[in-house]
Amino acid sequence: MSFDLVLFGGTGDLTWRKLMPSLFQAWRHGTLPPGGRILAVARDTLDDEAYRAWLYERLQEVEEAKRPSPEAFAAFSQQVHYLRMDLSRAEDYGLLQQWLCRGDAATVVFYLATGPQLFPVVCERLGAAGLNRPHMRIVLEKPLGHDLASAQAINRAVRSVFTEAQALRIDHYLGKPSVQNLMALRFGNVLFEPLWRRESIANIQITLAEGIGVGTRGDFYDRTGALRDMIQNHALQLLTMLAMEPPSSADADAIRDEKLKVLRSLRPFDAASVARDVVRGQYRAGMVGGQSVPGYLDEAKVPADSRTETFVALRCEVQNWRWAGVPFYLRTGKRLAQRHAEIVVNFRPLPHAIFPGRHQPNRLVIRLQPDDGLQLHLMASKGAAHAGQHQHEALSPVSLDLDFDRAFPAERVGAYERMLLDALAGRLNLFVRSDEQEQAWRWVEPILDAWSQDDQGPRPYAAGSWGPAAATALVAREGFSWPEEQ
């Protein structure tokens, strides 16, 4: 398949940290179509060779396993080209059109690795230049707007030029192998379906924890915050995949229809429920990995009086017959005790215990990062225990552990690699539809509104901890606890 992949923001962090390493991995794995061209677009004055040299230097900073050898990069980079453009200048899109016309690609994908404020103008300019033909698609990187109104404005601008099938809103969490196995777990096996409902499940917890701070992105992060950066997109997408009804098929719209139903079924927030069910925090100085780290207010490019949250924990409910009354807890934060992402499904306790001793309810743990796999926590006999004249079976917790790296020893496809290949192939299953995205904004906006009226601000927590104590209290009031407290 011949293709042209145009990366707007070709010298930005996302391009050299994520997109180009993923494209190189696809090339190395033999899954990147050989007849394609990759065009980086930016304002820097470079030519193809200068850009390739710059890119090679940047790729020495990515994780070692993804660094190309000089020989491999030389071969891969023959597909990489560069075009200087000012995205606000209409005449520069004529240069892009001329470059594309020098090839005969069956598919053209425009990837907007830029700030969302540029999305409307880029779409308008592409449309005016006739670069919206049926074989052309556009990929929109998050964050898609700052609130519901800005997201709707972006979507209107995109829809004025591209059809819904041509517009791919990326959420790279959906490309993670463990998330794909979540779909396989639910809809490729009969084992859990009878239990996947309120009668058997006590609560579900989603944790997206980061050990790092904001680094050099303080100005961007301070305009965004944890709710917009992680909850509105990644966490809610995971929730929809956990709570959705079985789709009629694996067709993209069949899946996205069911995800949208979940978003529409979430109990809406008001000022009272935000105060009761949402905790926001901001990290202070502390210790992470044995190293002293600064607090958020001491990070570069962060205002000294910032009220931006770096931590969010919230309780929500899906109001339908399957999930009524089951709390879903979502949690994310920076400078937490460790980097990991996981989903914990806590099953209800036994209705009647015939064995003595303490019984731990069953748990299903779906690990998303840094490694991915499944753990099913059960109770098993460890032998007979004697008490006077009586003999009892003593139970002990055990786990069935599925490590996907061991189960599938071949090198696995990363999230961005998978998403880029799907974008080129026109597979829409892992991309977010506009009505999903807008409904997610509609649900989180009352939280943002309530915070704007709250004089208290985010609660402080020490870097290297698991967030404010109020997050522990949030789940404890119903008799539950976070995984690290069990």
C-alpha positions in Angstrom: 0.0 0.0 0.0 1.5 3.3 -1.0 0.9 6.1 1.5 1.9 9.6 2.4 1.9 10.4 6.2 2.2 14.1 6.9 3.3 15.0 10.4 2.4 18.6 11.3 4.6 19.7 14.1 7.5 17.7 12.7 10.1 19.1 15.1 7.9 18.9 18.2 8.4 16.6 21.2 5.5 14.3 20.3 7.0 13.7 16.8 10.5 12.7 17.9 9.6 11.1 21.3 6.6 9.0 20.1 5.7 9.1 16.5 9.0 8.7 14.7 10.3 6.0 17.1 7.0 4.1 16.5 7.3 4.5 12.8 10.8 3.2 12.9 9.7 0.2 15.0 7.0 -0.5 12.4 9.6 -0.3 9.7 11.9 -2.7 11.7 9.0 -5.1 12.2 8.2 -5.1 8.5 4.7 -3.7 9.1 5.2 -0.3 7.7 4.2 -0.4 4.0 7.4 -0.1 1.9 6.0 2.2 -0.7 5.2 5.1 1.7 6.6 8.5 2.4 6.7 10.3 5.8 6.7 14.1 5.6 7.6 16.2 8.6 6.2 19.7 8.4 7.5 22.6 10.6 8.7 26.2 10.4 12.4 25.4 10.8 14.6 26.1 7.7 15.8 22.5 6.9 16.0 20.2 4.0 15.6 16.4 3.9 19.2 15.7 4.9 19.3 18.3 7.6 16.1 17.0 9.1 17.2 13.4 9.0 20.4 14.4 10.8 18.4 16.3 13.4 16.0 13.4 13.9 18.9 10.8 14.3 20.3 12.9 17.1 16.9 13.2 18.8 16.3 9.4 18.6 19.5 8.8 20.7 17.4 10.2 23.6 14.6 7.7 23.4 14.7 4.4 25.3 17.6 2.2 24.3 15.5 -0.6 22.8 14.0 1.8 20.3 17.2 3.6 19.2 18.1 2.8 15.6 21.6 1.8 14.6 23.2 4.1 12.0 22.7 1.5 9.3 19.1 0.9 10.2 18.3 4.6 10.4 20.0 5.2 7.0 17.7 2.7 5.4 14.5 3.9 7.3 15.2 7.6 6.7 14.9 7.2 3.0 11.2 7.3 3.6 11.5 10.5 5.7 11.2 13.9 4.1 10.8 17.5 5.3 8.8 20.6 4.2 9.1 24.0 5.7 5.6 25.5 6.2 3.9 28.2 8.2 0.5 26.6 9.1 -1.2 29.9 9.2 -0.2 30.9 5.6 -2.7 29.7 3.0 -0.1 29.8 0.2 2.1 27.3 2.0 -0.5 24.6 1.6 0.1 25.0 -2.1 3.6 23.8 -1.5 2.2 20.8 0.4 -0.2 20.1 -2.5 2.7 20.1 -5.0 4.8 17.8 -2.8 1.9 15.3 -2.5 1.3 15.5 -6.3 4.8 14.3 -6.9 3.7 10.9 -5.6 0.7 8.7 -6.3 -0.2 7.6 -2.7 -3.3 5.5 -2.4 -3.8 6.9 1.1 -2.8 10.3 2.6 -2.9 10.8 6.4 -2.4 14.2 8.0 -1.4 13.9 11.6 -1.8 17.1 13.7 0.9 16.8 16.4 0.4 20.5 17.2 -1.5 22.5 19.8 -5.3 22.2 19.5 -5.6 25.9 18.8 -4.2 25.2 15.3 -6.6 22.4 14.5 -9.4 24.6 13.0 -7.0 26.7 10.8 -5.2 23.7 9.5 -8.5 22.0 8.6 -9.7 25.1 6.9 -6.5 25.5 4.9 -6.4 21.8 3.9 -10.0 22.1 2.7 -9.3 25.3 0.7 -6.4 23.5 -1.0 -8.5 20.6 -1.9 -6.6 18.3 0.4 -9.7 16.5 1.8 -10.4 14.0 -0.9 -11.9 10.6 0.0 -8.5 8.9 0.2 -7.3 11.5 2.7 -7.7 11.3 6.5 -6.7 13.5 9.4 -5.6 12.4 12.9 -6.2 14.7 15.8 -4.0 14.4 18.9 -5.3 15.2 22.4 -6.1 17.5 24.1 -9.1 18.1 21.8 -10.2 21.4 23.3 -10.2 22.9 26.8 -13.9 22.4 27.5 -17.1 21.4 25.8 -17.5 24.6 23.8 -13.9 24.5 22.5 -14.2 20.8 21.6 -17.4 21.4 19.7 -15.8 24.3 17.9 -12.9 22.1 16.8 -15.3 19.3 15.7 -17.4 21.8 13.7 -14.2 23.0 11.9 -13.2 19.4 11.2 -16.6 18.3 10.0 -16.8 21.3 7.6 -13.8 19.8 5.7 -13.7 16.0 6.5 -16.3 13.4 7.1 -16.6 11.6 10.4 -15.0 8.5 8.9 -12.0 10.7 7.7 -11.4 12.3 11.2 -9.5 10.0 13.6 -9.3 11.3 17.2 -6.5 9.5 18.8 -6.3 8.2 22.4 -3.1 6.1 22.6 -4.3 4.2 25.6 -6.7 2.4 23.3 -3.7 1.1 21.4 -2.0 -0.6 24.4 -1.9 -4.4 24.1 -3.4 -4.9 27.5 -6.4 -2.7 26.6 -6.9 -4.9 23.5 -6.8 -7.9 25.7 -9.5 -6.3 27.9 -11.8 -6.5 24.9 -10.7 -10.1 24.3 -11.2 -10.9 27.9 -14.8 -9.6 27.9 -16.0 -10.6 24.4 -13.7 -13.5 23.5 -14.4 -15.7 26.5 -17.5 -16.9 28.3 -15.9 -17.1 31.7 -16.6 -13.6 33.1 -19.7 -12.5 31.4 -22.1 -14.1 33.9 -20.2 -12.3 36.7 -19.7 -9.0 34.9 -22.6 -7.1 36.6 -23.7 -5.6 39.9 -24.8 -8.9 41.5 -21.2 -10.1 41.5 -19.0 -7.0 41.4 -18.5 -4.7 44.5 -16.5 -1.9 42.8 -14.1 -1.2 40.0 -11.0 0.9 40.3 -8.9 2.5 37.5 -5.5 3.9 38.5 -3.3 5.9 36.1 -0.3 6.8 38.2 2.9 8.6 37.2 6.1 8.9 39.2 7.4 11.9 37.2 6.5 15.5 37.6 5.6 18.0 34.9 9.3 18.4 33.8 9.7 21.0 31.1 6.0 21.1 30.3 5.0 23.3 33.2 3.3 26.0 31.1 1.3 23.4 29.1 0.3 21.4 32.1 -0.7 24.4 34.1 -3.3 25.2 31.5 -4.5 21.6 31.4 -4.4 19.8 34.7 -5.0 16.1 35.6 -8.7 16.1 34.9 -8.4 17.3 31.4 -5.1 15.5 30.7 -6.0 12.0 31.9 -9.6 11.6 33.2 -11.6 13.2 30.4 -10.0 10.9 27.8 -7.9 7.9 29.0 -9.7 7.0 32.2 -13.2 7.5 30.7 -12.3 5.4 27.6 -11.1 2.6 29.9 -14.3 2.9 31.9 -16.5 2.6 28.8 -14.7 -0.6 27.7 -15.2 -2.1 31.1 -18.9 -1.1 31.4 -20.2 -1.4 27.8 -22.6 -4.0 26.6 -21.4 -6.6 24.1 -21.5 -4.9 20.7 -23.3 -6.6 17.8 -20.1 -7.0 15.9 -16.4 -5.9 15.9 -17.4 -3.1 13.5 -16.0 0.3 14.7 -19.4 2.0 15.0 -20.9 -0.9 16.8 -18.2 -0.6 19.4 -18.4 3.1 19.7 -22.2 3.1 19.9 -22.0 1.0 23.0 -19.2 3.2 24.5 -21.4 6.2 24.0 -24.3 4.6 25.8 -22.0 4.2 28.9 -20.9 7.8 28.8 -24.6 8.9 28.6 -25.4 6.6 31.5 -22.9 8.2 33.9 -24.6 9.9 36.8 -24.1 13.7 36.2 -22.2 15.8 38.7 -23.5 18.9 40.5 -21.8 21.1 43.1 -22.8 18.9 46.0 -21.6 15.6 44.4 -18.4 17.3 43.3 -17.7 18.3 46.9 -18.5 14.7 48.1 -17.2 12.5 45.4 -14.2 14.3 43.8 -10.8 14.9 45.3 -8.2 17.1 43.7 -4.6 17.5 44.9 -1.3 19.2 44.0 2.1 17.7 44.9 4.6 19.2 47.2 8.3 18.5 47.6 9.1 14.9 48.6 11.1 11.8 47.8 10.7 9.7 44.7 13.0 6.7 44.1 15.3 7.9 46.9 15.7 11.3 45.2 14.5 14.6 46.6 12.1 16.3 44.1 10.5 19.8 44.1 6.9 20.6 44.6 4.6 21.5 41.7 4.8 25.3 42.5 8.6 25.1 42.3 8.6 23.5 38.8 9.8 25.5 35.8 7.2 27.6 34.1 4.6 27.0 36.8 3.0 30.2 38.4 3.8 30.4 42.2 0.0 30.8 42.9 -1.2 28.0 40.6 -4.4 26.1 41.6 -4.0 23.5 38.9 -4.6 20.0 40.1 -1.9 17.3 39.6 -4.1 14.6 41.2 -7.7 13.6 40.8 -9.7 10.8 42.5 -13.4 10.5 41.9 -16.3 8.2 42.5 -18.9 7.7 39.7 -21.8 5.4 38.8 -23.2 4.0 35.6 -26.9 4.2 35.9 -28.2 1.2 34.0 -29.5 -2.3 35.0 -26.1 -3.9 34.7 -24.2 -1.5 36.9 -26.7 0.3 39.1 -25.2 0.9 42.6 -21.6 -0.2 41.7 -19.1 2.5 42.3 -16.4 3.1 39.8 -13.3 4.9 41.2 -11.0 6.7 38.9 -7.6 8.0 40.1 -4.7 9.7 38.4 -1.8 11.8 39.5 1.8 12.9 39.0 4.7 12.4 41.5 3.0 9.4 43.0 4.7 6.5 44.7 5.3 4.6 41.4 4.5 4.6 37.7 1.8 2.1 37.0 -1.6 1.9 35.4 -4.1 -0.9 36.3 -7.7 -1.8 36.5 -8.9 -3.7 39.6 -12.3 -5.5 39.5 -13.2 -6.2 43.1 -15.8 -9.0 43.4 -18.4 -9.2 46.2 -17.6 -11.3 49.3 -19.0 -14.8 49.7 -22.6 -14.9 50.8 -21.8 -17.6 53.3 -18.3 -18.7 54.5 -18.0 -22.4 55.5 -14.2 -22.2 56.1 -12.8 -20.5 59.2 -10.5 -17.5 59.1 -10.4 -14.4 57.1 -11.7 -14.5 53.5 -10.5 -12.1 50.9 -12.9 -11.3 48.1 -11.8 -12.3 44.6 -10.1 -9.7 42.5 -9.2 -9.4 38.9 -6.3 -7.1 38.2 -5.6 -5.9 34.7 -2.1 -4.4 34.4 -1.6 -1.8 31.7 1.9 -0.4 32.5 4.8 -0.6 32.9 4.2 -4.3 32.2 0.9 -5.7 31.1 -1.0 -8.8 32.1 -3.8 -10.3 34.2 -3.9 -11.5 37.7 -6.9 -13.4 39.2 -6.8 -13.4 43.0 -8.5 -16.5 44.5 -8.7 -18.4 47.8 -7.2 -21.9 47.9 -6.6 -24.6 50.5 -3.1 -24.8 52.0 -3.8 -27.9 54.0 -5.7 -29.0 57.1 -5.5 -27.0 60.3 -6.3 -28.7 63.7 -8.4 -27.1 66.4 -9.0 -29.5 69.3 -10.9 -32.5 68.1 -11.8 -30.7 64.8 -9.9 -30.5 61.5 -10.5 -27.5 59.2 -9.3 -26.6 55.8 -7.2 -23.4 56.1 -7.6 -21.1 53.1 -4.9 -18.8 51.8 -4.9 -16.2 49.0 -3.3 -17.2 45.7 -3.2 -15.7 42.3 -3.3 -16.9 38.7 -0.9 -14.7 36.8 -0.8 -14.2 33.1 2.2 -12.2 31.9 1.5 -11.2 28.3 5.2 -10.8 27.5 5.8 -14.5 28.5 2.6 -15.7 26.8 3.5 -13.9 23.6 7.3 -13.9 23.5 7.5 -12.2 20.1 8.1 -8.4 20.4 4.8 -6.7 20.9 3.5 -3.7 19.0 3.5 -0.4 21.0 0.4 1.8 21.4 1.5 4.5 18.9 2.8 2.0 16.5 -0.6 0.2 16.5 -2.5 3.5 16.1 -0.4 4.8 13.3 -0.7 1.6 11.3 -4.5 1.6 11.9 -4.7 5.2 10.7 -2.9 4.3 7.5 -5.1 1.3 7.0 -8.3 3.1 7.8 -9.2 0.9 10.8 -11.4 3.1 13.0 -12.1 0.8 16.0 -9.5 2.4 18.3 -10.3 6.0 17.5 -12.8 8.1 19.4 -15.9 9.4 17.6 -16.8 13.1 18.0 -20.0 12.3 20.0 -18.1 10.2 22.5 -15.5 13.0 22.9 -18.2 15.7 23.4 -20.2 13.6 25.9 -17.0 13.0 27.9 -16.5 16.8 28.1 -20.2 17.3 29.0 -19.7 14.9 32.0 -16.5 16.5 33.4 -17.5 20.1 32.8 -19.6 20.4 36.1 -16.4 19.4 38.0 -14.5 22.2 36.3 -17.3 24.6 37.0 -17.5 23.6 40.7 -13.7 24.0 41.1 -13.8 27.5 39.6 -16.2 28.5 42.4 -14.2 26.7 45.2 -11.8 28.9 47.3 -10.2 25.8 48.9 -8.1 24.8 45.9 -6.3 21.4 45.5 -5.2 19.5 48.6 -1.5 19.2 49.1 0.2 15.8 49.0 3.9 14.8 49.3 5.7 13.7 46.2 6.3 9.9 46.4 3.0 9.3 48.2 -0.3 8.0 46.8 -2.0 11.4 46.9 -4.1 13.3 49.5 -5.5 11.4 52.5 -9.0 12.4 51.2 -8.6 10.0 48.3 -8.2 7.1 50.9 -11.3 8.4 52.7 -13.2 8.5 49.4 -13.2 4.7 49.0 -13.0 3.9 52.8 -16.4 5.4 53.5 -18.0 2.5 51.6 -15.7 -0.1 53.2 -13.3 -0.3 50.3 -9.5 0.5 49.9 -7.1 1.2 47.1 -4.9 -1.8 46.0 -1.7 -0.5 47.8 -3.7 -0.5 51.0 -4.9 -4.1 50.8 
